[in-house]
């Protein structure tokens, strides 16, 4: 709680509540949705290790192990490497010491990648991602006022980008639209943090969306409630948000059956 990186000073994290919120998050994925969940061991020397998204980008059968922009987080990749190797994925390691890449800056739309150039991710990191996933177009998006690209946007459906309403978020969306040959639908929510949601297409459940709870962001929750074709699951994330954590930060979604 005290050592996790944070972009601004603020209230201390309530550890017991953070644990409960995380257990509910895992419980939804495993219990409610029936996904196989592989939990990495906690590492007390790595206070940001709960944010597993930043350590790897997985697409189809390939996993790119990143080189996080914060030096204090680089060891997080080691546990991630072990668990991804156990799934028999094609592992690509980012060894260029000039490259930085956080998974929170990588938005995969199903058609292409957008990579945020932020305080944590640089051009060389984006280039290595493009070399790794050659079947997909990769475009870069400047990120100035937020930690990551996905601090204010994410996929909310197969063709639907959820986006915050701040000037910076809308400017980034405009850049993405200009870069892409494809026209995406957009879902604008009043709160940038609430635009980070988790979309899943599960054969037995259909379209599933985990989004921030109404007690946290009531106006944004009302926007999500308009998605009548989705199974909507509100998830509280009050504690991890204090250290810049979002819903997507705490999992890496892999479309593969585990033999573990």
Phi, psi and omega in degrees: 000322184273333187259347180300143178295143175211144185281341180211148176294150181186192182297149180289148178290133172276104189297317181298319179290321177301318178298315180298316180297320181291321178297322177294320178300310179296321180298323177295313182297316186275310188277308185285322186257349175074022177279152171280127182244121176259114182264127176282148179294141175294144178234109185294344178275354182235087188294343180261009190291346176296338183271070188294336183305326186288343187272347183202149170240119183245129177218122184055237185263007185245137176238122174264116174280126189275179172234090188306147184292332178270118182306328182293348183257358190293330181291343179301333184293334185296312178294322179298319179301316182298316184287325179288326175297324180294341178267005178059036174278158173283114185264128174242127181255138179271099186257349180293118184287352175271352184263142167226143179204126170253135179301335178294348176264004185249114176252114176258123186266355189097340179245328187199171176250140164246132181240121178284131173266106190230193175293342185252344185230132180242177184301319181296321176299318178296322180295319179293322175299317179296322178293328183284320184247071189292342182284352186236144172293145178231123178239146179257147184229121177297135177236116187251313192257009181227164179294310185226163173303316183278010169291342182223011176202162176189174175275131178247005180180177185302331184226019193240119177261121171277134186218141176288167185261002179295161180300319181295319180295315181293327177293319178296320178298319179299318177299315180298318180295322179291327182284334190265147172276353186252148177260116178264148168282156179231147176238105183268126178246151185296329186251125181304315184298328181285344179288348175274107182224171182241116177261134178226141173248100186252123186312317184276348186242340184081214182283123181238136178226119171268124182223166183295145188291149181300328180291341177272309184226077186300320183289321177292321179301323179298325179293315179298326182294348177282349181278085188288341181272357184257147163279114185262130181232106178286138181228128177278142181217038189295322188281313181292335177298332180297335176246039171069018180275142176239176182297318183290339186298332193265009178208155170242118183271129184233123183271076186198141174283137178267140175266004185286000000 
